[in-house]
Amino acid sequence: RGLALLEQPKQVDITAVLPHGPFDASEFSGSSVVHAVSGGAKRQEPLLLGLATADAEVIFDQSLRWAELTVSDAAVRQAFLSFPRRNMQSLKGVPDEFPVRFVRANGSSWLLVGNASRMAADVNVSLSGAVEGVDVVTKQAFSTVDNQLVVGLAAWSLRVIRLQGPGADTQPNTATVRFEEGAVQMIEESVADLRQRQAVLETPPLIPVFDNPGFELPRLGDGVTGWEVVESGGGQLELIDTVSPAVGSDEKNQAVRMTSVGELATVRSNPFQPPHTGRLSVAVWLRLPPSVPQPPFRIAVEGVENGEQYYRFAPVGSAAGGRPLQEGWNRFVLQVTDLPSDPNESLRLRFDMLGPGVVEIDGVEVYDLIFNQSQQNELHALLDEMESELAAGSTARVLSRLEGYWPRFLQATVSDEQAERVAKRVARRAERRVKAEDEVLEEDEGFFDRVRGWWR
């Protein structure tokens, strides 16, 4: 069984840096294919994760074509090459991120112990008898205490121990993983931090990407500030005074009326940068003027991806698959989860009328952290499991979960400021609840004091 570690090349435009480099710019035109190889301890991650997944007997590492091996790189590979590759046995009951393999060969017993995590740890291997051993790379000597062999592992590391002496025919029974107290505390804090960041998703913040989202700014010439009509001959956009979509609001309010008299009319927003979350939800209030037929309408997002037009839309009205409009205000949502990743390319919001029609628009809002209920439930369940595993002492399992999709997504997309703001709001809410419960308790105690007084 083999393990293949493949490198994925990426096209990178290096035009901007050429004037600052030693090369003749004429030698480079257009994009260049780049292979970026990790350095430091992270360099061993794919190899250790592969060994944690399968009992590989041979490894094909494409990165060796470009990378220069460091001392730690060479040590990991030397350890793997020294381990006999036959009749390999895996020790059960150990966290997947800490593979323990055992084999008898050449008159000795051999232990392969790995750490496919980002934190140092000790792996305590329980053996069937007392034995001595030596690290095949560092030559460090090991001795069992009460048939226990403790192997210290740095992050993303691999060690092979050759058991020798009178008890060389011994074999491992079980193994446990232990982290330093400071590391355990760090993991606990990481889980608590994820819980705070998850709370942000329950009340996601609005992202201010539009110049005039509520159409309240003064008119700019013949147009509406912050919005433009692309096909001016076939479409029109005008400000109107109307009631606010907000329930119970009688305040003065402006909206816009979009009219199309041709085959296509488009209104689009100012350009804005793609959210770094890679997703976007547009919420907008729409309604029909009285006695007007359903228009063929779309809420859309446009941009550029890999040199080609990017376009995602939600149909409305008489457009195929569209949700009907009403004469009262209703909220419509476009959700996009595959935004272009190039931060140098901007996006625009579009309102497209695919034929004659009229629609009124107000209160355009954009969010980048809205998830459906099933996704919210999945995240809740993950954090509940991590907290339960911490309470049960399964720290290694929690550490592996911290490398999963949801934790990495929350760390990358929810800012510290957003998490702290929500944490303060939750704390104030809890404080008000406790205060209200105390007031109710005082009222109850006063009532029972009066009742007891009746019988004196």
PyMOL commands that set and color helices and strands:
alter all, ss='L'
color gray80, all
select helices_A, chain A and resi 15-20+25-27+40-53+62-65+71-82+181-202+373-391+395-401+405-413+416-454
alter helices_A, ss='H'
color red, helices_A
select strands_A, chain A and resi 2-5+10-12+32-34+58-61+89-90+100-105+108-115+121-127+132-135+141-143+148-153+157-164+172-178+227-229+235-241+254-260+265-269+280-287+296-305+308-317+330-336+348-353+357-367
alter strands_A, ss='S'
color yellow, strands_A
deselect
rebuild
show_as cartoon
